[in-house]
Structures are given as structure tokens and as C-alpha cells.
């Protein structure tokens, strides 16, 4: 049975909680620049995540670790200038919040003031509890992130599914409840068993956004470059490609080259 969708002129953190309450799924995508943000926002996507995945898809790094706070602010400010409706959530990058709650607050304040973003996202549970509390106490909305946390990739040693064992699953459930108690407005669950993700989503009143976490959660997020096929080498089970932009763009560039080489471009109508 389909759920009647309320028309929202502007998505806020309160909107997302209302959407969960009404049974309406939340659509979230990443974006890192003005032009893409305009298109994503215009398509009606509810949440734009300015992810630290920019480290991979924009800068070519192997992990998300190298991207800096200044670089995240640059990308976020570009996105904010391109949107009218979407909620913009900005990742706090590695090293900007883990060790010192005061540093976490300074990082979050810089993102909010300098980029115009609407909320921040950070990875981890009880390990970053004090940082989350400090940021929330300043009135800055926080989205949590549990399961596979890419900033901890060297600790995990692999990008495989998390929380398959009972001990880690229990910790994840405990951390999810803690994020809700602290006042986070939503959380991302990445690469965890679908059954566990459903249990978490049903146990909390705040929205749970999944990526590789099955369909029992309150919404989904994908990396833009993956779902439109610009990044064609990344093929996890959870990814659905909606376009093959790598092939289409390659064909367009090759046609352009041929037209230039042959003298076909520009033609008479394309000159002054």
C-alpha cells in the first residue's frame, strides 16, 4: 500500500522525523559541487550529504582519511549555493572530532558558519559521545553513523559487512539508542545485515538511513558518482546503477575529439 506524500517546500531535521512517523521513505544522495547540487535538489532529493567520500571521487584518494576540514567546507559551501529545498548534511572529516570534544565543536561551528550547511555527520558510537554532546549543546544538528565507518578502515582492515557477530551487533544497537538519547536527529547505518538494520530502525524514533543495510530502514543513501555510473569500477552488492555516465561521457568526448580533428566543429551555424 502506497503512502500519500506530503509536499514539503523545505526539508528540515524536523521534516525527516515527521517523514519517518508517516511511513514515508527518505531519499538521500551525496553531492560535492554547485552544478550537481542544483540537479539533485531540483529532482526532489530530500537530503544531500556532502560526504567525505569527496576524498575518493573528487580527489582520487584511496580512503576518506586525507580530506581536510577546509576542503569539506569548500565542497559544502558550493553545494549550499545550489540548493533550495534539500537538507544539507556535512561530514566532519577524520581528525576533526575524535580526540577532543572542544576541537569537535570548533570543527562543527566552522562548517556551519563558513559553508551554510544545515547539520553535521560524524562516525562512531560511545567513543565519540562527548564530542556529540558538545556539538548538540551548541545547537548544531548531528546525524550519527554506525556500522561500517570508513574513517576507521585501518582499524577494521576491510570494507566487509559489519556487526554479523552478536557482540558487535549488540554494541551497534546500544550505540543507536545512545545516539537517539543524546539528541541526534538521524543516523546512517552502513553495510550491516538487513535484519539488524530493521531492528535498529524499529527501536528508535529518529530516521535510520541505510547504505547496504536492506530495505527495513527509513531511507537510503548512495554516492552520486556510483549511482550514475561515473565511477564504474566500484561494484558492491548494495549499489544500483541508474545511468552509465562513464560510457556516455566517454562516447561524447571521443565524438567531440573527432569533430575537432575533422574540422566539423564548429560548423557555419556555430560561428559568429
Secondary structure, 3 states (H helix, E strand, C coil): CCCCCCCCCCCCHHHHHHHHHCCCCEEEEECCCHHHHHHHHHCCCCEEEECCCHHHHCCCCCCCCCCCHHHHHHHHHHHHCCCCCCEEEEECCCCCCCCCHHHHHHHHHHHHHHHCCCEEECCCCHHHHHHHHHHHHCCCCEEEEEECCHHHHHHHCCCCCECCCHHHHHHHHHHHHHHHHHCCCEEEEECECHHHHHHHHHHCCCEEEEECCCCCCCEEEECHHHHCCCCCCCCCCCCCCCCCHHHHHHHHHHHHHHHHHHCCCCCHHHCC
